Amino acid sequence: MPSSVAPALFTPLKVGQHTLSHRIVYPPMTRLRGGDNGIPSENDVLYYQQRATKGGLIIAGAAGTSANAGAFPHINNIFTNEQIEAWKKVTAAVHEKEGVIFLQIAHLGRATFSSLLPEGQHVISASDIPIAGVNPMGFPYETPRAMTLDEIKTVTEEFAQAARNAITAGFDGVEIHGANGFLVDQFTNSSSNKRTDHYGGSIENRTRFALEIVDAIAQAIGEDKTALRLSPFSDYQDATDDTPVATWSHITATLEKTHPHLAYLHFIEPRVSLEVDGPADEGSEESLDPILAHWSGPVISSGNYTYDIKTAYAYAEKGPNKLVAFGRAFIANPDLVERVRNHWKLNPYNRATFYTPGPEGYIDYPYYTEDK
């Protein structure tokens, strides 16, 4: 490629109502640095401001949609006025640098614990099937109660209200967390959904919940402010599907017809392990290509680009609608976009401080000019 031609990774792309100046995305990563009662802290404001770039997309979160969503302590949520007001400082800081910021909104479903819910509330999911094994703290997961039809309607409306709240807080849009074994994904996957009503059984039924949430949010805030994250090949939190290509192809094909102007779809690559450090496993025969063949809008790919920057450049060249999310690299490099653009060395990340309280490992990573 002639040197005068900019690589696709650094060419503009329209996402929703915004034209991005580059394709490097900060993906949603729960860092547990929030204040009390799910309220973003001053450190959160600085963290996102450090990583904002002109025309760059940041996806904050995940944020719980309601008190019943089961968010862990020090996760920032989006269902009270105090939370909304605190998020306004984050969005203002990003917009001051001419960045674009979406908020990922989530319900944990069976991945939470009743001790984190309002008194008298039970852990809920698509079916009464617990996550196998124990959580990172060594405790077994609780057996959830299968949601009633009324509860499904309520949770759908809570997602829509959370989206409205996000817009009030200054976000440019929202990303529905439909991945990684959380509630929306629990409905989609055959291993966690054994319902016998119109939300279970067939692919059309198991994907109904996700698609209805997209419908509700698109109606609430606008199609071009709505996005969805998916992980067809993940087995995280014991969520697997018998026919992932067919299942998620139904989602992409349906959205192409019903909501072709969504801001983007965000996919986790099949080679990704959320719990292991190391380079991508390119030996996997699984591919998102047949699923993405049904979708013509913007696509964010997330998956181990931290370990080989060349793969990010290559992915962006695959089509005019491709964006690349860097997770761990963005944690450790607030100036990641310029480091990638100029092929500067990256700071190594410290996994031990991913979820610890305080500024260490959060807002104290050096910029390249400070580190030379």
N, C-alpha and C positions, 0 to 999 in steps of 0.2 A: 504493500500500500504506500503511495507517495506520502512523504513526510508532511506535505501541505494539507493533507486530508485528515481531519480530526477523527480519532477512533470513536466508534459509536458510543462508548461509555461516557464520552464527554460531548455528546451532541444533545440538543433539546428534545424533549418529548412532552406532549400534552397529557396530563393526568387530571381528570376531572376538569375543574375550571382553571387550572394552573398549568403554565408551560414551565417545566423543569429545565434547568440549564445543564444538568448532568444526570446520569442514571444510577448513581450510588445512593443507596437508601439506608437510613438507620432503621432497623427493624424493632418491633416491640420486644423489650427484655425487662422482665420483672427484677428489680434490683433491691427491693425491700428497704429503700431509704426514705420512705414517706414518714410524715409525722403521725400524731395520734388521730384516730377516727378517720383514717383513709384520706387525710388532707396532705397534699403535696407540700414539701418543705422548701426552704430557701436553697438548700443544696440541690434539690431537683431543678429549680429554676436555673441555677448556674450550670448544672450538668447538661441540660438540653441546649442552653445558650452556647456553651462551648462547642457543641457538635453541629450547630446550625450553620448553613452556608446559603449564599444567594442562590435561589432556585433549586435548593436541595430538599428532598423529602425526608422528614422525620416521622416515625410512627411511635408515639408514646404508648405506655401501658404495659401490661393489660390492666384495665380498670373494671372493677366490679359494677354490674348494672343496678344492683339493689342490695339491701342488707341481707337478702336471702341468697345472694350469689355465692357466698362462702369464701370471700377473699381472705387471704391470710393477713395477719398483722403487718402493718407498714407497707401494704400495697395501697396505692392511691386509687380512690374510687371516684364515681361521678354521679352520685344520686342525692347529695345534700347541697344546700345552698353554700355552706362553708367550703365544700370540696370544689364546687364550681368557681367560687371567688378565688380560691388559691390557684386553680388551674389557669385562671386569666393571667397570672404573672408569668407562667411558663409560656403560654402562647404569645404573649406580648414580647417576651425576650427573643423568641424565635422569629417573629415577624419583624422585629427591629433589625435583624440581620437579613431580612428579605427571604427568609426560609418559609417552607410549607410544612404544616404539622397536622397529622391525623392522630386520632386516639383509638387504640384497640379496646373494644369493650367485650366483656366476658362473663360467663356464668360457669362455675367450676363443676356443678353437678356432683357426681359421686366422688370426685377428687378432693372434696373438702371433708370437714368433720362437724358433727352437730355442736361441738363446743364453740365453734366459730359462727354459729347461726343465732338469730334471735331466739329467746327462750320459747320452747315448745315446737320449734321447727325441726324437721327431719331432713337428712340428706336425701336428695332426690336425683333421679336419672330417668333414662328411657325405660329401663327395666330394673328389677330388683336383683341385679348382678353386681357384686362388689369387685373392685380392682383386686387382682390376685396379689398375694404377698404383703409386704409391709411398706410403709412410707419411709422417706429418708431418715426420719427420727426413730424408726424401728417399731412403729405401732401398726397393727393390721388396719386395713381400710374398713370402714363401716359398710354394712349392707344397705344400699339405698332403697327407698320406696319408689315404685314406678309412678310417674307423674299422671295425674288425672287430666282429662281434656281441658277442664277449666284452668288447671295450673299451666298447661301448655300455652293457652291464650294469655294468661297473666304474664308469664315469662317473656313471651313475644312482645307484649306491650311494654314491659320493663326495658327490653332492648331498644325499642323505639323511643321511649322517654329518655334513656341514657344518651341516645344519639342527639335528641333535641338539647339536652343539657350540655353536651359537648360543643355544639354550635354556639350556645349561649356563652360558654367559657372561652370562645374564640378559636376553637379548632376549625380547620378547613374541611374536615370530613371525619368519618369513622371507619374503622376496620372491624368487622365482626370476627371474633375468634371462633373459627370453625374447625380448629386443628388440635393436634396433640392430646387427644383423649379427654377434652373438657366437654361440657354438656352438649353443645351442638354436634360435636364429633361422636359423642356417645349415641346419639340418635342415628347418625349416618352409618356407623360401623355395624356389621352383622353380629360381631362377637358380643356387643354390649346392648343390642336392641333385639329383644325377643317378643315384642309386642304383637298382638293379634288384631289390633284395630288399624285404622288408616294411617297410622304413624309407624307401622312395623311390617315386616315381611318382605315385600317387593322393594326393588330399588326406588321406584317412584314413591313408595310410602316412607321409606327410611330417610330419604332426602327431603321430604316435605317440610320438616321443621326448619331446616337451614334455609330453604327457599322462601318459606313464609316470613322468616325474620328479615331476609333481604327485602321482600315486598314491603314489609311494615316500615323499615327504616328508609327505603327509597321514597315511600309516600310521605314520611315524616320530615325529611330534610332534603330530599332530592337525590335522584339516581346518581348524579355525577359527584356527589359527596359521600357515596356509599361504596365500601370495598369489603372483600371477604378473604380470609386466610384459610388454607386447606392443607392437609397432609395425607394424601392418599395411601402412601406406603409406610407410614409410621406405625410402630407398635408401642409407642410411648403410652404409659398408664393403661396397658393391657387392652388397647383398642385396636382391633384388626378387622379386616373385611375379607370376605371370601372372593369377591370379584372387584378389586379396586379400580381397574381400568373402566369397567362398565359403570360402576357406581359414580365415580367422579366425572366420567364423560357425560353422564346424564345431567349432572349439575352444570357443567360448562355449556353443554348444548342448550339446556333450558334457559340459562342466563343470557346466552347469545340472542335468544328469541324474545325474552321478556324484559331484560334490562341490558341492552347492548351498550349503554352509555355509563355503566358503572365506572368509578374512578380507576379501579384495577382489580385483578385477582392476584393473590399472593400465595405462592406454592412453596412448600418445603420439599427439597429434593430427596429422592429415595435413598441417596447415599448417606444421609445425615443421621448421626446419633447425638442426641441432646446431652448425653452424659459422658461422652468419651472425647478426649483430646487426641487429635491426630489428623493426618491428611485424608482427603476424600478417597473412598473406595470406588474406583471407577470400574471394578469388576462386576458390579451389579447389573443384572439383565433388566431390571425394572426401569421404566422411563416415563416421564411425564408427557412425552411427545404426543401419544395418541389421545390423551386427555385434553391437551392444549390445542389440538387440531380443530376443536369445536369452538374456540374462543378467539376473537380477533382484536379484543381490547388490550390495554396495557397489562403486562405480566411481570410480577416481581418474583425472582428466584432467590431462595434462601438456602444456603447449604455449603458450609466448609470453604467458602472463598477466602477465608482468613489465611489458609495455608498455601495458596497458590494464586497470586494476584492475576497471573496470566489467564486463568480460567474465567475470571470475571470479564476481562477484555474480550475473550472469545465468546462468552455467552451473549454479551451485548451485541455482537456482530451477527447473531443468529437470525435477527429479525428487527423490524422497525419499532416493535412494541416492547422490547425487553429491558428490564431494570434488574439490578443486582443488589441484594442486601448483604451487608457485612455485620455480623453480630459481635463476636469477641474482639475482632480488630477495631471496631468502633468504640468498644468499652475502653480500650487501652490507648487509643489515638484520637483525641478530640479534633485534630486536624487531618483526619484520615483522607478526606477528599484530595487535599493537596499532596499528601504523601503518595497516594496512588497515581495522581496526575504526573508527579515529578519522579516517580520511582525511587522515593526516599525510603530508607529503612524504617520498619515499623517498631514501635515499642512492644515488648512482650506483655501479654496480659497475665494477671495473677488470679487464678481461679479461687484462691483462698479468700479473696476480698469481694467476690461477686455479690454476696448477700449479707455481708457484715454491716453493722450500723456505722454511721459517721462518714467523714470525707475521704478516708484512706481507700484507695482503689476506686474512687468514684469521681472526684473532681480534682485530683492531684496528679494525673498523668501529664507528662510534659509535652509541649509542642515541639516540633522538629527544631525550630530556631533556638529553643531553650536547651536542646539536647546535643547540639553539634559540638 
